[in-house]
C-alpha cells in the first residue's frame, strides 16, 4: 500500500465476510500534530487467514504487503493486541472516515 505507513495504527474494527471471502479493517492513524485519520481497507479473495490477540486495544507495529503468485501476502505485526497474516487477491482503500471514529 504505497504512500501510507501503518506504523502505530490502531485497529478499531475487523470484519470477516464469507462473500469473497473478504476482510475489512478500520485503522486509525494518529500523526501527532495533525488530526488523526481513520482508513477503511478491504482485502478480497482472502485465504490462509491467521489472526490472533484481538482485545480492547490493538496497535500495529506495522502492516506490510508483498506481491506473491496468488496476489498479496499481508502481515499484521502487532505492538499490542491483534496480529497475524493472510493472503488476498485484491486490496482496496475504501476511503478516509471521520478521524475521531472509534470501534
Secondary structure by P-SEA (a helix, b strand, c coil): ccccccccccccbbbbbccccbbbbbbbbbcccccbbbbbbbbcccccccccccccbbbbcbbbbbbccccbbbbbccccccccccccccccccccccccccc
